[in-house]
Amino acid sequence: MAVPGLHAEFYRRPYGDRVASVGRYWLGGQEVLLAWGYVDEQHCRHSVVRDPDGGWHHPSEGCPSVRVERDDTDAVAGLSVLTPNGEWLIYTVDRGVVAAHA
């Protein structure tokens, strides 16, 4: 499912006999989360969510919990990411600006 304005980059690097990987995710030009681990693992080892003030929450074990946000016409409008303290941050692109709120 495509999320308008979502962009991701993935990086890999040999680490001993394994390959480490990190994914960086942006929405509307603002970095919203990172997820990393090893390519031979099925899921992320750790992830971190960007706070609306521009800082970062503490890293969490595993993949981030993410859900798709829809507008009142049921079109995909953004995404929500669960923070380590249990808040859902809602990221939407509105006129090129990312709005994030709990």
Secondary structure, DSSP 8 states (H G I E B T S, - for coil): ---TTEEEEEEEEEETTEEEEEEEEEETTEEEEEEEEETTSSS-SEEEEB-TTS-B---EESS--EEEEE-TTS-EEEEEEE-TTS-EEEEEEETTEEEEE-
